[in-house]
Amino acid sequence: MKQIYRKKKCSAALCAALCTVLLSGCYPDGDLDIKGKNEQLKDTILEAYDAFIGGAGTAVLTSERSLEGRLTRKEDNYTGSYRASYTDFTGTEVLFGGTTLEREEGGTLELTCYLSLESGKAAVFLRSGSDDPVILLSESGEYTGTWEVDGESTYIGVWCEDAVGDLFIQTE
């Protein structure tokens, strides 16, 4: 039992030493450009983290085959259009968004929604970070506005309860 504890302790010490050396800028190639090496390391870590959380953010979106309507995506999960004709639909569809540190195409998007309900309930919502969802449009009507996507998870979706009617959403 003591040998296992020593091995774990040695492994932890070795990992700590390697991390300290890598993050301090002391590289075995003799290069003393500490600031440049740390910037490269920081950029690499941020890129890997952004790719990881971007993949996790995509998993939240409702799969296209599970949607009631027709989704058309543009260059990423943040832009495109969605058109649905609901017939007694109850459920939630998460249509656009994701989790990214910085979106290549810019962090501000235009959102346009049209909702025409004959019966039931429906609401288009925006969920940003850990904040409660914000209702952008409920019942029948239209909404136009902008939303920011850089730095946290941000999603646009629709919630329906026995909804009968039409919905159109476009993000650019």
Secondary structure, DSSP 8 states (H G I E B T S, - for coil): -HHHHHHHHHHHHHHHHHHHHHHHT--TT----HHHHHHHHHHHHHHHHHHHHHHHHHTTS--GGG-SSEEEE-SSTTSEEEEEEEEEEEEEEEEEEEE-SS-TT-SEEEEEEEEEEEEEEEEEEEEETTS--EEEEESSEEEEEEEE-TTSEEEEEEEEEEEEEEEEEEE-
